[in-house]
Amino acid sequence: MTEFKLIGDHIPMIQLLKAAHLVSTGGEAQIVVSEGEVKYNGEVDYRKRLKVKRGDTVEFRGNKILVI
């Protein structure tokens, strides 16, 4: 599990995927979210602008991120 240190109170899901280097571009992030490849706190979530906060987990292609 990777820890991602959040600056501020939230980060949009697509920005988190880019910041964690799990995707190359914002466009790629939007596609993988809309295709249901991303889990948010254990559930598939299709919201690209989802506000990810401290304590949340995001899973994508075998990578798990804990937002701290």
N, C-alpha and C positions, 0 to 999 in steps of 0.2 A: 504494500500500500504506500502510495506517495502522499505526502502532506503538502498542501498548497496554502501559503500564508496570505490571507486576504487583507488587503488594504482598503479601508472603508467598510461599509455595512453589507454590501453585496456585489456580485459580479454576474453579468448575464451568462447563461450557459454557453453560448457560442464563443464568447470571449475567454471563458475558462478553458475550453477545449484548445483554443489557440495558445493561451498563456502556458498551459501544461505541455505544449508541444506534442499533442496527440493528433492534431491535424495541421496542415500547412497553411490553409487559408480560411477566411470567414465563410466563403462559399462552400467549401468542403464541410465545415462545421454545420452549416444549415442543412446540407443534404443528409448527413448522418443522423442528425436529430430528427428530421422529418421522416426518415425511413425507419425510425424506431430502434436505432442501434445503441442508444444511450439510456442508461438507467440512472434515475435520480432517487436516492434513498431506497434502493431496491426495486423500484417500479419503473417500467418504460415510460418515458415522458417525451412528448412531441413538441413542447414549447421551446422555441428558439430563444426567446427573451426571458425565460425563467430566471428569477433572481435567486442565485445560489448564495447561501449564507453560511456563517461559521457553524460547524457541527454537521453539515450536510455531506453526503458521499455521492460521488458520480462514478459510474462504471462505463468503460468503453473498450471494446476489443481486448479484454483480459487485463486492462489497467484499472485500478481503483484509486480514486483520489479522495482524501479526507480534507475538507476545507477547515483551516484553523484560523 
